[in-house]
Amino acid sequence: MSAPLLHRRCPELAGSLPFLRLGEAPTPVRRLTGLGTRAGVWVKDESGYGDGGWGGNKVRKLEWLLPEARRRGARTILTVGGLGTHWGLAVARYARELGLGVALGLIDQPVDAHVRAQLERLRASGATLHFLRTRTRLVLAAPWLFARHAHGLALPYYLPAGGSSPHGTLGAVEIALELGAQVEAGELPEPAWLMTAVGSGGTAAGLALGLRLAGLRTRVLGVVVNDTLRLDSAALLGLTRRTTDLLRARGADLDGAVPGPDAIRLETAWLGDGYAHPTAAGDRALDRASARAGLELERTYTAKAFAALLDLDAAGRLDGGPVVFLQTHGPR
Ligand SMILES: Cc1ncc(COP(=O)(O)O)c(C=O)c1O
């Protein structure tokens, strides 16, 4: 399988920052017609990325996180999420293939039919599930979880919610580098905005860094869909900075290509009542995207982000575009 573009951009990382290809790159870009928007809208479609077309943006994170777990000699991955965590399911599925155990600390979230089905998949995934209900109980249980899942001196490799550690963030760096290559090849014009839902921040933070490394002037437009984590500009730029620190620590010469404070614009008005609470605007956007553009969204992340795209476009707040929407939802 092919080397990541990050290793081509920074050859000094090839031996120091391991990567495990789990999907077929590059993911396609296509223009969305039929939406009646002022700005030209394109989609970079991550939905089929992963084993057997199973994926979305989490698989991109795991391409860096799983080999790092092995590099550290971990036997188990410990991570956290809501009861319907897609992230946790992706970890369970891909880590198991590498012979790594998975433990999930779960906290409550609104339960609908989708979350119930997701929970059944988690139960069948082979991961050890710990139902801790609240964030406070999760934090209090952390020392016990580490001890319970240690193998001798090997502690579990802890991954934060959504995999948004510096290593996980590299997944989106790679997506942006791919987009840069696609712009260079003339597959689409240089976008003004690259839009994504912001759930734990790694995707937006990594895109900002990747766009700089790709030499694009494109800015990230992040639509915040989670109010249970701190996801303001300072937090996201902090994650971008920790990711550049990781690259430098592993020997990369970034040549000053570090995102500035305006690399990420955040929109918070499409959250509705909170994380995983569907909104009427999101549901309308979901229907419109499906009927008019053949784009299949879900209600927690991508429908809210797409609602923001449509509303900002109608209000003339996309500076004429073009806009690339990152389709991060994949079949599970
Ligand atoms: C479908 C989908 N889109 C977007 C995101 C947001 O990515 P991030 O958590 O890196 O902010 C997620 C996160 O889990 C997701 O499941």
The ligand as a MOL file (V3000), in Angstrom:
LIG
                    3D

  0  0  0     0  0            999 V3000
M  V30 BEGIN CTAB
M  V30 COUNTS 16 16 0 0 0
M  V30 BEGIN ATOM
M  V30 1 C -19.2930 11.5570 11.0280 0
M  V30 2 C -18.3450 12.4300 11.7700 0
M  V30 3 N -18.0130 13.6260 11.2570 0
M  V30 4 C -17.1840 14.4780 11.8870 0
M  V30 5 C -16.6230 14.1550 13.0990 0
M  V30 6 C -15.7750 15.1750 13.7900 0
M  V30 7 O -14.4280 14.8970 13.8050 0
M  V30 8 P -13.5670 15.3390 15.0620 0
M  V30 9 O -14.0070 14.4650 16.1940 0
M  V30 10 O -12.1690 15.0630 14.6430 0
M  V30 11 O -13.8230 16.7670 15.3430 0
M  V30 12 C -16.9150 12.9120 13.6720 0
M  V30 13 C -16.3000 12.5740 14.9700 0
M  V30 14 O -16.4210 11.5680 15.5440 0
M  V30 15 C -17.7940 12.0360 13.0060 0
M  V30 16 O -18.1740 10.8500 13.5370 0
M  V30 END ATOM
M  V30 BEGIN BOND
M  V30 1 1 1 2
M  V30 2 1 2 3
M  V30 3 2 2 15
M  V30 4 2 3 4
M  V30 5 1 4 5
M  V30 6 1 5 6
M  V30 7 2 5 12
M  V30 8 1 6 7
M  V30 9 1 7 8
M  V30 10 2 8 9
M  V30 11 1 8 10
M  V30 12 1 8 11
M  V30 13 1 12 13
M  V30 14 1 12 15
M  V30 15 2 13 14
M  V30 16 1 15 16
M  V30 END BOND
M  V30 END CTAB
M  END
